[in-house]
């Protein structure tokens, strides 16, 4: 198994933030902008709702976007071109490595990336830190098989999380309706007292 530096097998773009007066919340104003990992999800980069008319560095569709400022090492994949600020970098595999393979490796080894971080107030990693990340380089066929397996498990995990969330809501619904005996009895007593007061008003009316 060969091990190589990330810079040897991937194109790396370090983010650069545009001036604040070029940013807005209007989608008509340029390109979607991401400063850091605020809009990261489990894998796919979510929309930021911030746009810039003066993008300096971009992540192309299919790129990995990695957080290089605290928290360091978190990764997502973007399905569209976005502008990236100084809190992110973009990574795209070259011809001998799959970008998705790099993604899974980085996610699985985020602790190693975090160990490179320096800074007393906010931890960060430098351009050289990113370039010098050591990754394995198996044959493309092996990479494809690894990605296929991990994609399948990732999809299954997502389905299980959705199912668990639905079951949790269902459980909470039945718990609230089946285990609130005291509240139900109190409500029934209050309704009976209200009916009694109504009868008294009618008798004296």
N, C-alpha and C positions, 0 to 999 in steps of 0.2 A: 504494500500500500504506500503510495506516494503522499507526502504532506507538503503543502506549498503555502506561501503567503497569499492572503486574499488579493493583494494588489496584482499578483501574477496572473490571476484567473478571472478577475472581475474589474469592471469599470466602476470607479468610486467617485461620487460627486458630493463634496462637502457643502452643506447649505450655507447661504448668505442671506441675511435679512435685508429687505428693501426698506427705504425710508418710511417712517410712520405716516407721512402725508399722502402716500400712494395706496394706503389700505382703506378698505370700506366694506360694508356688508351688502353691497349691491352686486349681484352676479354679473351685471353688465360691465362692471369695472374690472376688466382683465381676467386674470387666471386665479383659480383657487389657491389659497396660501395656507401653509402649515408651519408654525414656528417650532413646535415640539410634538410630544406624543398625546396631547389632549384628546385627539379624536381617534386614538388607536382602539381597536376592538380585539377580539380573539385572533383575527388574522387580517381581515380586509379593512383598509383605511376608510373611515367614515368621513362624510363631508365636514368641512370646517366652518362654512358660512362667513369666511373672511376672504377677501379678494384683493389682488394688487394689480395696479396698472404698470408696475415697473419690476417685473420678476427678474431676479439675477441668476438664480440657479433652480433647475427643475429636476423632478423625478419623472421619468418616462413611464408610460403604462407598462405594468408587469414588473416594475422595479420593487426591490426591498427598500423600505424606509426604516432607518434605525435611529433610535434616540442616542445622541452623543453627549447630552447633558442630563443631569439627574432628573429621573432615574435613567441610568446608562444601560444600554444593551437591549432594550425592548424593541421588537421588530413588528412591522406590518407589511402588507403588500398593497400597492395601489393599482387600481384597474384603469386609471386615467392619469393624464399629465397634471402634475401639481407643482406649485412653487414651494421650495423648502427654505426655511430659515436656518439660523445658526445652531438650532437645537437638534437638527436632523442631518443625516447623510443618505444618499441614494446608492444602491448597489445593484448592478446588473451583471450576470454571468457572461463570460465570453463563450467562444464556440465549443470549448472542451468541458464546460460545466453548466449544469442547469441552475437557473436562478432559484427555483423552488428548492433544490437540494441545499443550496447555500442557506436559504431561509430556515429550513428545518434544523440545519446544523447550528446556526447562530442561536436560534430559540433554545435548543437543547443545551447550549454551552454559554448561556448568558452570564453565568457566574464567572467564567474566565474573562469575559469582556469587562464585567464590572470590576474585576481585580486590577485592571489597567487604569481605572479612573483615578484622577488626582484632583486636589483642590480642597481648601479648608472649609469654605462656605458651601459651594455647589460643586459636586463631583462632575468631572467631564473627562472625555477622552479626546486625544488630538488626532489630526489627520494621519500622522505616522502610526499611532496606536491602531487605527482602523486598518491601514494598509498592511500592518505586520501581523494581523490575526492569522494564526495557522489553522488551515483546514485540510481535511483529507481529500484526495482526488482519485476516487475509484473510476473504473471505466464507465462511459456514458450509459451502457446497458444496465449496470448495477445501480447507478444513480436513478434511472427511470423506475426501476423496480422499487427502490426505497421510497421514492416520492409517491408512487402509486399506492403502496401499503399505508404510508402515513396520511395521505389524502383520505383514504377510506376510513381510517380510524378517527381522523379529525371530523369528518362528516358524521360518523356514528356518535361521537362525543357531543356534537352540536344537537343532534336529534334527541339524545338522552337528556341533555340539559333542558330542551324545550318540553320534553315529556315530563320531566321532574317538576318544572315550573307549573305546568298545567295541573299535575297531580297535587301540588302544594296548594294551589288555589281551591281545588276541589275539596281537599282535606279541611282547609280553613273554613270553607262554606259550611260543610256538614258539622264541623266542630262547633262553630258559632250557633248553629241552629239546634243541635242536639244536646249541647251541654250548658245551655243558659236557662236552666230550670227556674232558678230563683227570680231571674229577670222576668220570665214569662208569667210566673205566679203573681209577681208584683204588678205587672201590667194588667193582668186580669182583675186583681183587687182594685186597682185604680179605676178601671172601667166600671166595675160594679159600684164603687163609691160615687162616680159621676152619674150613673143611672139613678142612684138613690137620691142624690141632690136634685136631679131633674124632676123626680116624682114629688119631692117635697115642694119644689117651686110651683108645680102644677096644682098641688093641694091648697097652697096658700094664695094662688093667683086667682 
